[in-house]
Amino acid sequence: MAGLTHFDETGQAHMVDVSGKPVTARVATAEGWIKMAQETLDIIQEGRADKGDVLGVARLAGIMGAKRTSDLIPLCHPLPITRVAVDLTPDDSLPGIRISATVKTSGQTGVEMEALTAVNTAALTVYDMAKAVDRAMEIGGIRVTLKDGGKSGRYEAE
């Protein structure tokens, strides 16, 4: 299990001990998308969804998802998140919505999982709020695009 930090020397899953790591400023950004029929995107953009403001609710859900990551992912540390920003941008070329989330903290471990959870939660919320008119929506492209801070330094996706 060399290189996989969530396994001990016997191969058992465990929470990584970060107590010896210094507290540093950390940031992570993730992105993804939800594709849908153009008619569904029009309904969302025009504010005609029966459940209300799809993008506003999804933004709040993404923020909440980032804050609850350690409750959802078994080996994630609970972190003192200092900022979560979730952006949902309609894109006619998909058609659908592009989602980006940036999470910041000062801590002993990174916030990549929080950024990924924010994107996923926002996308799932869009699906939930629009599924009555479009059950064929597709969620994808979810990845970390930026990670900075800590011992491993900076990562930027191409």
Secondary structure, 3 states (H helix, E strand, C coil): CCCCCCECCCCCECCCCCCCCCCEEEEEEEEEEEECCHHHHHHHHCCCCCCCCHHHHHHHHHHHHHHCHHHHCCCCCCCCEEEEEEEEEEECCCCEEEEEEEEEEEECCCCHHHHHHHHHHHHHHHHHHHCCCCCCCEEEEEEEEEEECCCCCCEECC
